[in-house]
Amino acid sequence: MPRVLIFRKSGCSILLFLFLSLSLAQPVRTLYIPDSFGGNSYLSSLVYNQVLDRIYVYSSRSENIVTLDCGTNHRLAPLHNISPNFVFNPGNNRLYYVRLADDSYAVTVYGVDAVTGLTVDSVVIAPGTRFWPMLKLDLSIPAQKVYCTTFSLSGDTVTHVIDCRTSRVIRQIPGLHWLTVFDTVRSYAYICTPAAVYTFDCDQDQITDSVTAPPDFQYLHIHLFPERELLTATLYSPTAPGRVQLIDCRNHRINGEVEIPVSGLGIAAHVLNTVNNKLYVLTPYSDPVAKIYVIRLDSLVISDSMLFPPYRTPYRILYNPQSNHLYAVSGSRYDELFYVFDAGADSLLDVFERWFAIEDWLLHPVRNRLYCIDQSCVHIFDCAVRRFETAIKAGYLNERIMWQPVTNRLYVNDVTGDTFSTLLIVYDGHTNEYLKTVDLSNQLSPGEWFFHFTTATAENKIYLASGQSLGVYVLDGATDSLRNFISGPIGGHYLLYNPVVNKLYTIPFSDFLRHYFPLYIIDCATDEVLNVIDVGQSGDGYCNPYTGRVYAAITYPPSGLKTFVICGNGDTVIRVLDSIGRPLAFRNKGDIHQVYAGCPYRDRIYVLDPHSDSIIDSVMNVYYTSEPFFYYDSIDDRIYFPHGSGNILVIDCATNRLSDTIRNCGIRHADFPENSVWNARSNRLYVANYDTVSQFPREPKIMVIDCRTNTVIDSFVGPAKPAYMQWNYTDNTVYINDHDRARIFAFADDLIGLLQSPAAGSKSRFILLAPSVGSRFARQAGIEQEIRIAAITGRVVGVLVPGERMFDAGRMAPGVYFAFVQGGKSQRLVIVR
């Protein structure tokens, strides 16, 4: 707990907050993109809650579940932090989900109240060995049991049986095969193996019966129809046509078989027509066209078949007993067709051409509506009138976020589904509250979208690069309205702002078709094009904030590794550096200025003179295969290099030698500069730790590194993909973009109060200033170096030079201030009048 010291004198109260331990970064808010299902993208499945008449929409990539009210088709508050591996139990109106601990490999099953969204149960399962982070969760509604199956790296399985009434593990069953389908009426589950279909009694938790495959045949998949107490199974033989087998669930015996004139591998699904006593069998790869075979269950013969157009592969069918219709979806390279069949006459009624591919669908049991999801929307089909009546957008974040320091706003470009970005989502950087959505679709050219965006702080403008080589759009930073358009063949460009000369550079980013675009230099004051330079197939651009030079790097073969050096004032190429890659760090220590440039497939990093761009030194023994990214710590005069091995290499700029290695905290694919961010105020490095190399990747995390000690001081679960980060130095907030989940983490990163000594093994604490007489602070004993006092904006408002003992705060305005000394030790002061 913090210790609060209050000092009062002459109507002025000075509060000095002294924390007795290092204050680590804590999330203060999670920002969700509006109209985005509260953070879902790539929608994959639907689950119906028959107790509350709601539908849960979720994604295999997200831990947020969207809730739809089926009465109004409106979205309700989403359920956050729930694993997509979940089941709904109507017996107690709870959702159960499973989570695997990253370090201990312990498995926990949580129960969430569907009304309040609060966690009410948790059952810890200790596997006792390292299990692969894939878990299967099942539910038997009649038995009121949850089955959690864990899988070891060797292939062994253990099924943990949880009683929903007591929330306790009542049994562990080793070696049980995958429970395939569960009967929602009877307390049975069925297991499909190539040799047999087993009946699992959920009351006794044991296998009680089985049906074996005929000679030369094996089972592929099964389908359960509990309303008719019928199980159908697909049989495959390499020497004979496929078969569909009918199994009576009451006695678990075979009632008959029907031969299908295709291979068993070509049978995709079975659907039961309960009104006309038919079974539909989908064969999407029939020759020459796909078919749905119609089997009459009273005679077990194929009575008809429904054909699909050539090159249309059906991949999903569903029967609606309320309208007695059969629905099917087929796709081609460019579009999707949605079919409606009369299930009584087995004839086609309607065909709807849709641009989306259906990932899942759910038929409401009473309202005669069909809910279909693609990757970005829920489409609601009115089955009575045979019409798609509405579509609810999901949306997801694109990979770019940008903080605008002039207005203290955060900008995010939102992409809906697979369409490109025409929206800018704006947040207040101080409150982290959503402000507005800037829709540019009506102001852009037809079919236009923007590829990249940046800000010109001197002019308070926002520049957006055309995604179709049309030019650059200019927005007013105060109103976020379209202000100008700079035309030109500017396509697929990254925008680089040079604050030294107030100019914009369009760095061409070549696509896989090897389209080449020139580099434009634009005066940000007038938005006029100053020069056009052909730099060939470029890839990245960097600006030296001290000299104003711009470096445009060619990073892709066959052009070879080259870097064009552009003079900030002359707007011309003054030098071409051969075999030298991106200049990724610019050192500024007193009168010393240096440029650090990477060069892949070599064991060194080049140190360049910023004026002549000649090599003056090298950092050796840092072999890497892809273009690296460096982060310069100006406080400790170090460079941090996230290496592809997962480690972070630390380079001492005074000696240009490796001084330290921070292990197992860096990204394993270091091709994204925005995957890390250095906070100059707290002297911390945020690094995205995600693993795309290992067979069993670790859970992605964001690692927080104290640059004074080069130690990891905190970590938290991060995005599964590259996490583009921004630092808001006005409010000292670190933003971390979670691309797939349409959300942004906002982390308060204040260093408050007492800090540990950087000396190895030392446990001593530092107090820089302590209350004294009047409105003055006294230098703490043992602190002899210069102490600077800065406002929250970073502006230094006072200095206590060595030898001076007292600092008078009487003339300082109320607010938050920081006291700093060399090396990063700091203390927060809050003055209230």
C-alpha positions in Angstrom: 0.0 0.0 0.0 1.2 3.5 -0.7 2.3 5.8 2.1 0.8 9.3 1.7 2.6 12.3 3.3 0.6 15.5 3.4 2.3 18.9 4.0 0.3 22.1 4.5 1.7 25.6 4.5 0.1 29.0 3.5 -2.9 27.4 1.9 -0.8 25.0 -0.2 -1.0 21.2 0.3 1.7 19.2 -1.2 1.0 15.4 -1.4 4.1 13.2 -1.8 3.1 9.6 -2.8 5.8 7.2 -1.9 5.4 3.6 -3.0 7.5 1.1 -1.2 7.9 -1.1 -4.2 8.4 -0.8 -7.9 5.0 0.1 -9.5 4.6 -2.2 -12.5 2.5 -1.4 -15.6 -1.2 -2.1 -15.1 -3.9 -2.1 -17.7 -6.3 0.8 -17.1 -8.7 0.2 -20.0 -9.4 -2.1 -22.9 -10.7 -0.2 -25.9 -13.1 -2.0 -28.3 -13.8 -0.9 -31.8 -17.4 0.3 -32.2 -19.8 -1.9 -34.1 -17.3 -4.8 -33.8 -19.0 -7.2 -31.6 -17.0 -6.1 -28.6 -13.8 -7.4 -29.9 -14.6 -10.4 -32.2 -13.2 -11.1 -35.6 -13.1 -14.1 -37.9 -16.4 -15.3 -36.5 -16.6 -19.1 -36.4 -19.5 -20.5 -34.4 -22.9 -19.9 -32.9 -24.5 -21.3 -29.7 -28.1 -21.0 -28.7 -29.2 -20.2 -25.1 -32.8 -21.5 -24.9 -33.2 -20.3 -21.4 -32.8 -16.6 -22.2 -33.6 -16.9 -25.9 -30.1 -15.6 -26.9 -27.4 -16.5 -29.4 -23.8 -16.5 -28.6 -21.4 -15.5 -31.4 -17.8 -16.2 -31.0 -14.5 -16.6 -32.8 -11.8 -19.2 -32.3 -9.3 -16.3 -32.2 -11.1 -14.2 -29.5 -12.0 -14.4 -25.9 -15.1 -12.2 -26.2 -18.5 -13.7 -26.8 -21.1 -11.5 -28.4 -24.7 -11.9 -27.2 -27.7 -11.4 -29.5 -31.2 -11.0 -28.2 -33.3 -13.2 -30.5 -36.4 -11.2 -29.7 -35.0 -7.9 -31.0 -31.9 -9.1 -32.9 -30.0 -6.4 -31.0 -26.6 -6.9 -29.4 -26.3 -7.1 -25.7 -23.2 -6.5 -23.6 -20.5 -9.0 -24.6 -19.1 -11.6 -22.3 -15.3 -10.8 -22.0 -12.4 -13.1 -21.3 -14.1 -16.4 -22.0 -12.2 -19.0 -24.0 -13.8 -20.0 -27.3 -13.6 -23.6 -26.0 -16.8 -23.4 -24.1 -20.2 -25.1 -23.8 -23.6 -23.8 -22.6 -25.6 -25.8 -20.0 -29.3 -25.0 -20.0 -29.8 -27.0 -16.8 -28.2 -24.2 -14.7 -28.0 -21.4 -17.3 -24.2 -21.3 -17.2 -21.4 -21.3 -19.7 -18.4 -23.5 -19.0 -15.0 -22.7 -20.5 -11.5 -24.2 -20.1 -8.2 -22.4 -19.8 -4.7 -23.8 -19.7 -2.0 -22.1 -17.5 1.0 -21.2 -19.6 3.6 -22.1 -17.1 2.2 -24.9 -14.9 0.1 -26.5 -17.6 -2.7 -26.8 -15.0 -6.2 -26.9 -16.5 -9.1 -24.9 -15.0 -12.7 -25.1 -16.0 -14.8 -22.0 -15.2 -18.5 -21.6 -14.9 -20.1 -18.2 -15.9 -23.6 -17.1 -15.0 -25.3 -16.4 -18.3 -27.4 -13.6 -16.7 -24.7 -11.6 -14.9 -21.7 -12.7 -16.9 -19.8 -13.3 -13.6 -17.7 -16.3 -12.9 -19.4 -18.4 -10.3 -17.5 -21.7 -10.4 -13.9 -22.8 -11.0 -12.6 -26.4 -11.0 -8.8 -26.9 -11.1 -7.5 -30.0 -12.9 -3.9 -30.9 -12.4 -2.8 -33.1 -15.3 0.4 -34.2 -13.7 2.4 -34.0 -16.9 3.0 -31.5 -19.7 -0.1 -31.4 -21.9 -0.4 -30.0 -25.3 -2.4 -26.7 -25.1 -5.4 -28.2 -26.9 -8.3 -29.2 -24.7 -11.7 -30.5 -25.6 -14.8 -29.6 -23.6 -18.1 -31.4 -23.8 -21.4 -31.4 -22.0 -24.1 -34.0 -21.2 -27.3 -32.1 -20.5 -29.3 -35.0 -19.2 -26.5 -36.2 -16.9 -25.5 -32.5 -16.0 -21.8 -33.3 -16.4 -18.9 -31.5 -18.2 -16.2 -33.6 -19.8 -12.8 -32.0 -20.1 -10.4 -34.1 -22.2 -6.7 -33.3 -22.0 -4.1 -34.5 -24.5 -0.4 -35.1 -23.7 2.4 -34.7 -26.2 2.8 -38.5 -26.4 -0.9 -38.9 -27.5 -2.3 -40.0 -24.1 -5.7 -38.7 -23.1 -7.4 -38.2 -19.7 -11.1 -37.2 -19.5 -12.0 -35.3 -16.4 -15.7 -35.6 -15.4 -17.1 -32.6 -13.6 -20.5 -32.7 -11.8 -22.3 -29.5 -12.6 -24.4 -29.8 -9.5 -21.4 -29.8 -7.1 -18.7 -28.2 -9.3 -16.3 -31.0 -8.4 -14.3 -33.5 -10.4 -15.9 -36.8 -9.7 -14.0 -39.1 -12.0 -10.9 -39.2 -14.2 -10.9 -41.7 -17.2 -7.5 -42.3 -18.8 -7.3 -43.5 -22.4 -10.9 -42.6 -23.4 -11.2 -41.9 -27.1 -12.6 -38.6 -28.4 -16.3 -38.2 -27.4 -17.8 -37.4 -30.7 -21.5 -36.5 -30.2 -23.7 -36.1 -27.2 -27.4 -37.0 -27.0 -29.4 -34.0 -25.7 -32.3 -36.2 -24.7 -30.8 -39.4 -23.4 -27.7 -39.7 -21.1 -25.5 -41.1 -23.9 -22.5 -40.0 -26.0 -21.1 -41.7 -29.0 -17.5 -42.3 -30.0 -16.6 -42.8 -33.7 -13.5 -44.8 -34.5 -12.6 -46.5 -37.8 -13.4 -49.9 -36.4 -16.5 -49.3 -34.3 -19.0 -46.8 -33.0 -19.1 -47.0 -29.2 -22.0 -46.0 -26.9 -20.8 -44.2 -23.8 -23.2 -44.1 -20.8 -22.9 -40.7 -19.2 -24.6 -41.8 -16.0 -22.1 -44.6 -15.4 -19.2 -42.8 -17.3 -18.3 -46.0 -19.1 -18.7 -47.6 -22.6 -21.7 -49.9 -22.5 -22.1 -51.0 -26.1 -20.6 -50.9 -29.6 -21.4 -51.4 -33.3 -18.5 -52.7 -35.5 -17.8 -51.8 -39.1 -18.4 -54.5 -41.8 -15.4 -56.2 -43.3 -13.3 -54.0 -45.5 -15.1 -50.9 -44.3 -14.3 -48.3 -41.7 -16.3 -45.5 -40.1 -15.6 -41.9 -41.1 -18.1 -39.8 -39.2 -21.5 -40.0 -37.5 -24.6 -37.8 -37.2 -27.1 -37.9 -34.3 -30.8 -37.0 -34.5 -32.0 -37.3 -30.9 -35.6 -36.3 -31.8 -35.9 -39.5 -33.8 -33.5 -41.6 -31.6 -31.4 -42.2 -34.8 -27.7 -42.3 -35.4 -26.3 -42.3 -39.0 -22.8 -43.3 -39.8 -20.7 -43.0 -43.0 -18.8 -46.1 -44.1 -15.8 -46.1 -46.4 -14.1 -48.8 -48.3 -11.2 -48.4 -50.9 -12.8 -51.1 -53.1 -16.5 -50.4 -52.8 -19.0 -47.4 -52.9 -19.7 -45.7 -49.7 -22.5 -46.6 -47.4 -24.8 -44.8 -44.9 -25.6 -46.9 -41.9 -28.6 -46.3 -39.6 -28.3 -47.2 -35.9 -31.2 -47.3 -33.5 -30.3 -45.3 -30.3 -32.8 -47.2 -28.2 -31.1 -50.6 -28.5 -27.8 -49.5 -30.3 -28.4 -51.9 -33.1 -28.1 -51.5 -36.9 -31.4 -50.8 -38.6 -30.1 -50.9 -42.2 -27.6 -49.6 -44.7 -27.9 -47.7 -48.0 -25.2 -47.8 -50.6 -24.4 -44.4 -52.1 -22.9 -44.4 -55.6 -19.8 -42.4 -54.6 -16.8 -43.2 -52.5 -17.3 -42.9 -48.8 -14.7 -40.1 -48.7 -17.1 -38.1 -50.9 -19.9 -38.1 -48.3 -19.9 -34.9 -46.4 -23.0 -34.7 -44.3 -26.4 -36.3 -43.4 -29.6 -34.3 -42.6 -32.9 -35.7 -41.4 -36.2 -34.6 -42.8 -38.5 -35.3 -39.8 -41.7 -34.2 -41.6 -41.4 -36.4 -44.7 -39.2 -39.2 -43.2 -36.3 -38.6 -45.5 -32.5 -38.5 -45.1 -30.5 -36.2 -47.2 -26.9 -37.1 -47.9 -24.5 -34.4 -49.3 -21.8 -35.5 -51.8 -20.0 -32.3 -52.7 -17.4 -34.0 -55.0 -19.7 -36.2 -57.1 -18.8 -36.5 -60.8 -19.7 -34.6 -62.9 -21.7 -32.3 -60.5 -22.3 -32.3 -56.8 -25.5 -33.8 -55.5 -27.8 -34.3 -52.5 -29.1 -37.9 -52.4 -32.6 -38.3 -51.0 -33.2 -41.6 -49.0 -36.7 -42.7 -48.0 -36.3 -44.1 -44.5 -39.4 -46.4 -44.8 -37.9 -48.3 -47.7 -34.2 -47.4 -47.4 -33.8 -46.6 -51.1 -32.5 -43.6 -52.9 -35.7 -41.9 -54.3 -34.2 -38.8 -55.8 -31.2 -36.5 -56.1 -30.8 -32.7 -56.2 -28.1 -31.4 -58.5 -25.9 -28.3 -58.2 -24.5 -26.2 -61.1 -21.1 -27.2 -62.4 -18.1 -25.9 -60.4 -20.3 -25.1 -57.5 -19.1 -27.1 -54.5 -21.8 -27.4 -51.7 -20.2 -27.5 -48.3 -23.2 -27.2 -45.9 -26.8 -28.3 -45.7 -29.5 -27.7 -43.1 -33.2 -28.8 -42.7 -35.9 -26.5 -41.3 -38.9 -28.4 -40.0 -40.9 -25.2 -39.4 -41.0 -24.4 -43.1 -40.2 -27.9 -44.4 -37.3 -26.4 -46.3 -33.8 -27.6 -47.0 -31.0 -25.0 -47.2 -27.7 -25.5 -48.9 -24.6 -23.4 -49.6 -22.2 -23.8 -52.5 -19.2 -21.7 -53.4 -17.0 -20.8 -56.3 -13.9 -18.7 -56.6 -15.8 -15.4 -56.6 -19.2 -15.8 -54.9 -21.5 -18.0 -52.9 -24.9 -19.4 -53.7 -27.6 -19.9 -51.0 -30.2 -22.5 -52.0 -33.7 -23.0 -50.7 -35.4 -26.3 -51.5 -38.9 -27.5 -50.9 -38.3 -30.5 -48.8 -41.6 -32.1 -49.6 -41.2 -32.0 -53.3 -37.4 -32.0 -53.3 -37.5 -29.1 -55.8 -35.6 -25.8 -55.9 -37.5 -22.7 -54.7 -34.9 -19.9 -54.5 -31.3 -19.1 -55.1 -29.5 -16.2 -53.5 -26.2 -14.9 -54.6 -24.1 -13.8 -51.7 -20.5 -12.5 -51.5 -19.8 -14.2 -48.1 -18.9 -17.7 -47.2 -20.9 -19.1 -44.3 -18.7 -20.3 -41.5 -21.6 -21.6 -39.3 -25.4 -21.3 -39.1 -28.1 -21.8 -36.5 -31.8 -22.3 -36.9 -33.9 -20.7 -34.2 -36.2 -23.5 -32.9 -39.3 -21.2 -32.6 -38.9 -17.9 -34.5 -38.3 -19.5 -37.9 -35.1 -17.5 -38.5 -31.8 -18.7 -39.7 -28.6 -17.0 -38.3 -25.6 -17.3 -40.6 -22.1 -15.9 -39.9 -19.3 -15.2 -42.2 -16.0 -13.9 -40.9 -17.3 -10.5 -40.2 -21.1 -10.4 -40.0 -24.2 -12.2 -38.7 -26.8 -12.4 -41.5 -30.3 -13.1 -40.5 -32.6 -15.0 -42.9 -36.3 -14.8 -42.5 -37.4 -18.4 -43.4 -41.1 -17.6 -43.7 -40.7 -15.0 -46.5 -37.4 -16.4 -47.7 -35.4 -13.2 -47.4 -32.2 -12.0 -45.8 -33.6 -9.3 -43.6 -30.5 -7.8 -41.9 -26.8 -8.1 -41.4 -25.0 -7.1 -38.2 -21.4 -6.0 -38.8 -18.6 -7.4 -36.8 -15.5 -5.7 -38.1 -11.9 -6.1 -36.9 -8.8 -3.9 -36.4 -6.3 -3.4 -39.1 -2.7 -3.5 -38.0 -2.2 0.2 -37.7 -2.8 2.6 -34.7 -1.5 6.1 -34.4 -1.2 8.5 -31.6 -1.6 12.2 -32.5 0.4 14.3 -29.9 -1.1 17.7 -30.9 -4.7 16.8 -30.1 -3.8 13.8 -27.8 -6.0 11.5 -29.8 -5.6 7.8 -30.8 -6.5 6.9 -34.4 -7.3 3.3 -35.5 -8.3 2.3 -39.0 -11.1 -0.2 -38.8 -11.6 -2.9 -41.5 -15.0 -4.7 -41.8 -14.5 -8.3 -42.8 -12.3 -8.6 -45.8 -13.1 -5.1 -47.1 -10.4 -2.5 -46.9 -10.3 0.5 -44.6 -12.3 3.6 -45.2 -12.9 4.3 -41.5 -10.9 6.1 -38.8 -11.9 5.4 -35.2 -10.9 8.2 -32.8 -10.3 8.0 -29.1 -9.4 10.6 -26.5 -5.8 10.0 -25.4 -6.4 11.4 -21.9 -9.7 9.6 -21.0 -9.3 6.7 -23.5 -12.9 7.2 -24.3 -14.3 6.7 -27.8 -14.9 10.0 -29.6 -16.2 9.3 -33.1 -15.9 7.4 -36.3 -14.7 9.3 -39.4 -16.2 7.6 -42.4 -14.3 8.5 -45.5 -16.1 6.2 -47.9 -18.3 9.0 -49.4 -15.2 11.2 -49.9 -12.9 8.7 -51.4 -13.0 7.6 -55.0 -15.3 4.6 -55.8 -13.7 1.4 -54.4 -10.9 3.5 -52.8 -9.3 2.7 -49.4 -6.2 3.9 -47.6 -3.1 1.9 -47.0 -1.2 3.7 -44.3 -1.5 6.9 -42.3 0.7 9.3 -40.3 0.5 12.8 -38.7 2.4 16.0 -39.4 2.6 17.5 -35.9 3.8 21.0 -37.0 0.7 21.5 -39.2 -1.8 19.3 -37.2 -2.6 17.3 -40.3 -3.2 13.6 -40.9 -2.1 12.0 -44.1 -3.6 8.9 -45.6 -1.9 7.0 -48.4 -4.1 5.7 -51.2 -4.5 2.0 -51.5 -5.0 2.2 -55.3 -2.1 4.4 -56.4 -4.3 7.6 -56.5 -2.5 9.9 -54.1 -2.5 11.1 -50.5 -5.5 12.3 -48.6 -5.1 15.1 -46.1 -7.3 15.5 -43.0 -7.5 18.5 -40.7 -6.2 17.2 -37.3 -8.6 19.4 -35.3 -11.8 18.5 -37.1 -10.8 15.2 -38.7 -12.4 16.4 -41.9 -11.0 16.0 -45.5 -8.8 19.1 -46.2 -6.9 18.3 -49.3 -5.8 15.7 -51.8 -2.4 15.2 -53.3 -2.7 13.4 -56.6 0.0 11.1 -58.1 0.8 7.5 -58.7 1.4 6.9 -55.0 0.4 3.3 -54.4 1.2 0.9 -51.6 3.2 3.5 -49.7 4.2 4.0 -46.1 4.2 7.6 -45.1 7.2 9.0 -43.2 7.0 12.4 -41.5 10.2 14.4 -41.1 9.7 16.8 -38.2 13.1 18.5 -38.8 12.1 20.0 -42.1 8.3 19.5 -41.9 8.1 17.3 -44.9 6.3 14.1 -45.8 7.9 11.2 -47.7 6.0 8.5 -49.4 8.1 5.4 -49.1 7.2 2.9 -51.8 6.3 -0.6 -50.6 6.5 -3.0 -53.5 4.0 -5.8 -53.7 4.6 -9.4 -54.8 3.8 -8.4 -58.4 6.9 -6.2 -58.3 5.1 -2.9 -59.0 7.4 0.0 -58.6 6.4 3.4 -57.5 8.4 6.6 -57.0 9.1 8.4 -53.7 7.3 11.7 -53.4 8.6 14.5 -51.2 5.8 16.8 -50.0 5.9 20.1 -48.2 3.5 19.7 -45.3 2.9 23.5 -45.0 1.5 23.8 -48.6 0.9 20.1 -49.5 2.9 20.7 -52.6 5.1 18.0 -54.2 8.7 19.2 -54.0 10.4 16.3 -55.8 9.9 12.8 -57.1 12.7 10.3 -56.7 13.0 6.8 -58.3 14.4 4.6 -55.6 13.3 1.3 -57.2 11.9 -1.4 -55.1 12.0 0.2 -51.7 10.7 -1.2 -48.5 11.2 1.0 -45.4 12.0 4.6 -44.6 13.6 6.2 -41.5 14.3 9.8 -40.5 17.3 10.9 -38.5 15.6 13.3 -36.0 18.9 15.2 -35.4 20.1 15.8 -39.0 16.8 15.6 -40.9 18.2 13.0 -43.4 15.9 10.4 -44.7 17.0 6.8 -45.4 15.0 4.8 -47.9 16.0 1.1 -47.7 15.7 -1.5 -50.5 15.2 -4.7 -48.5 14.0 -7.2 -51.2 16.0 -9.0 -53.8 16.8 -9.0 -56.7 17.6 -5.3 -56.4 20.1 -6.1 -53.7 20.5 -4.4 -50.3 20.8 -0.7 -50.8 19.9 2.4 -48.8 19.2 5.8 -50.4 20.2 8.8 -48.3 18.0 11.9 -49.0 19.0 15.3 -47.8 16.2 16.9 -45.7 16.8 20.4 -47.1 17.9 19.7 -50.6 15.3 17.0 -51.4 17.8 15.0 -53.5 19.6 11.7 -53.1 23.1 12.5 -51.8 24.4 9.0 -51.3 23.6 5.4 -52.0 24.8 2.9 -49.4 25.5 -0.6 -50.9 25.1 -3.8 -48.8 23.8 -1.8 -45.9 20.3 -2.2 -44.7 17.9 -0.2 -42.6 19.4 2.6 -40.4 17.4 1.6 -37.4 18.8 3.6 -34.4 20.0 7.1 -34.1 22.3 7.7 -31.2 22.3 11.1 -29.6 24.6 11.4 -26.5 25.8 14.9 -25.9 27.8 15.9 -28.9 28.0 12.3 -30.2 25.6 11.4 -33.1 25.8 8.0 -34.7 23.6 5.9 -37.0 23.2 2.1 -36.4 22.3 0.1 -39.6 21.4 -3.5 -39.9 22.7 -6.0 -42.5 21.1 -9.4 -42.6 23.0 -12.7 -43.1 26.1 -11.1 -41.6 27.4 -11.2 -38.1 27.6 -7.5 -37.5 25.7 -4.2 -37.1 27.3 -1.2 -38.8 27.9 2.1 -37.0 27.8 5.1 -39.4 28.9 8.7 -39.2 25.6 10.8 -39.5 27.3 13.4 -41.8 29.4 11.3 -44.2 27.3 8.1 -43.7 30.6 6.1 -43.7 31.3 3.1 -41.5 33.2 4.1 -38.4 32.6 0.9 -36.3 30.9 -2.4 -36.1 29.1 -4.4 -33.5 30.2 -8.0 -34.0 28.8 -11.5 -33.2 25.1 -10.6 -33.8 24.2 -12.9 -36.7 20.6 -12.6 -38.0 18.8 -13.7 -41.1 16.1 -11.0 -41.5 16.1 -7.3 -41.3 16.3 -6.4 -37.6 14.8 -3.5 -35.6 16.6 -1.6 -32.9 15.4 0.5 -30.0 17.7 3.2 -28.6 17.6 3.9 -24.9 18.9 7.5 -24.6 19.0 7.4 -20.8 21.4 4.4 -20.5 22.9 4.9 -24.0 22.1 1.4 -25.1 20.5 -0.3 -28.1 18.0 -3.2 -27.6 17.9 -5.7 -30.5 15.0 -8.2 -30.4 16.7 -11.2 -32.0 14.9 -13.9 -33.9 16.0 -16.5 -31.3 13.6 -15.0 -28.8 16.3 -13.2 -26.9 17.0 -9.4 -26.8 20.6 -8.4 -27.3 21.8 -5.3 -25.4 24.5 -3.2 -27.1 26.6 -0.7 -25.1 26.8 2.4 -27.4 29.9 3.7 -25.6 31.9 0.6 -26.6 29.7 -0.8 -29.4 29.9 -4.2 -27.9 27.3 -6.7 -26.6 26.9 -6.0 -22.9 23.9 -8.2 -22.0 21.3 -10.7 -23.2 17.8 -10.7 -22.0 16.6 -14.3 -22.6 13.3 -15.8 -23.6 11.4 -12.5 -23.9 11.7 -11.4 -27.5 9.8 -12.1 -30.6 10.9 -15.1 -32.7 10.1 -13.3 -35.9 11.5 -9.8 -35.7 10.2 -8.2 -38.9 7.9 -5.7 -37.3 9.3 -2.5 -35.8 6.0 -1.7 -34.0 6.2 -5.0 -32.0 8.1 -3.1 -29.3 8.1 0.4 -27.9 10.4 2.2 -25.5 9.0 4.5 -22.9 11.4 7.3 -22.3 9.7 8.4 -19.1 9.7 5.1 -17.3 12.7 3.8 -19.1 11.0 0.6 -19.9 10.8 -1.5 -23.1 7.6 -3.3 -24.1 8.2 -6.3 -26.3 5.7 -8.6 -28.0 6.6 -12.2 -27.2 5.0 -14.4 -29.7 6.2 -17.7 -31.1 5.7 -18.7 -34.8 8.5 -21.3 -34.9 8.0 -23.9 -32.1 5.9 -27.0 -32.7 3.9 -26.1 -29.6 4.0 -22.3 -29.4 3.9 -20.6 -26.0 1.0 -18.3 -25.1 1.7 -14.9 -26.6 2.8 -12.3 -24.0 3.8 -8.7 -23.7 7.0 -8.5 -21.7 7.9 -5.3 -19.7 11.7 -4.8 -19.3 13.3 -2.4 -16.9 16.1 -0.9 -19.0 18.1 0.1 -15.9 18.6 -3.5 -14.9 17.8 -5.3 -18.1 15.3 -7.5 -16.3 11.8 -8.5 -17.0 9.6 -6.9 -14.4 6.2 -7.8 -15.6 4.3 -9.7 -18.3 0.8 -10.2 -19.4 -1.1 -12.1 -22.1 -0.8 -10.3 -25.4 -2.0 -10.6 -29.0 -1.5 -13.7 -31.0 -0.2 -11.6 -33.9 2.3 -8.8 -34.1 1.2 -6.2 -31.6 1.6 -2.7 -33.0 2.3 -0.3 -30.1 2.3 3.4 -29.5 3.5 5.5 -26.6 1.3 8.5 -25.5 3.9 10.6 -23.7 1.4 13.2 -22.7 -0.5 10.8 -20.4 2.3 8.3 -20.2 0.1 5.5 -21.6 1.3 2.6 -23.8 -1.2 1.4 -26.4 -1.0 -2.2 -27.6 -3.0 -3.2 -30.6 -4.7 -6.6 -30.6 -5.4 -7.0 -34.3 -7.5 -10.2 -34.3 -9.7 -9.3 -31.4 -10.5 -5.7 -32.4 -9.3 -4.2 -29.2 -6.5 -2.1 -27.8 -4.9 -2.4 -24.4 -4.2 0.9 -22.7 -1.5 0.7 -20.0 -0.7 3.4 -17.5 3.0 3.4 -17.1 3.8 5.9 -14.4 6.9 5.3 -12.3 5.5 6.4 -8.9 7.6 6.9 -5.9 10.4 4.7 -4.6 12.5 2.6 -6.9 14.9 -0.2 -6.4 18.6 0.4 -6.7 20.1 -0.8 -10.0 23.0 -2.2 -8.1 23.1 -6.0 -8.3 21.5 -7.6 -5.3 20.8 -4.3 -3.6 17.4 -3.9 -1.8 17.8 -0.3 -0.9 15.2 2.3 -1.9 15.5 5.9 -3.1 13.7 9.0 -2.0 14.8 12.0 -4.1 12.9 14.8 -2.3 11.2 14.8 1.1 8.9 17.5 2.6 10.7 20.3 4.5 9.8 23.7 5.7 7.1 25.8 4.0 6.6 24.8 0.4 10.1 23.4 0.0 11.4 19.9 -0.5 14.7 18.8 0.9 17.3 16.7 -1.0 17.4 13.2 0.5 20.6 12.2 2.2 22.9 10.2 -0.2 21.4 11.8 -3.4 24.1 14.2 -4.6 23.6 14.3 -8.4 21.4 16.8 -10.2 17.7 16.5 -9.7 15.3 17.7 -12.4 11.6 18.4 -11.9 9.4 18.0 -15.0 5.8 18.6 -15.8 3.7 15.7 -17.0 4.3 16.9 -20.6 8.0 16.3 -20.1 9.0 20.0 -19.9 11.6 20.7 -17.2 10.3 23.3 -14.7 13.0 23.2 -12.1 16.5 21.9 -11.4 18.3 21.2 -8.1 22.0 21.3 -9.0 24.6 19.4 -6.9 25.3 21.2 -3.7 21.8 22.8 -3.4 19.8 21.2 -0.6 16.3 22.7 -1.0 13.8 23.0 -3.8 11.0 25.6 -3.5 7.7 24.5 -5.1 5.7 27.5 -4.0 5.4 29.0 -7.5 4.5 25.8 -9.3 1.0 25.4 -10.6 -1.2 22.5 -9.2 -0.7 19.3 -11.0 1.4 16.2 -11.4 5.2 16.5 -11.6 8.2 14.1 -11.7 11.5 14.4 -10.1 14.3 12.7 -12.1 18.0 11.9 -11.7 20.4 10.4 -14.2 19.9 6.7 -14.6 16.1 6.7 -14.6 15.3 7.0 -10.9 12.1 9.1 -10.5 9.5 10.2 -8.0 6.0 11.5 -8.7 4.9 14.7 -7.0 1.2 15.8 -6.9 0.6 19.5 -5.9 -2.9 20.5 -4.9 -3.9 24.0 -3.8 
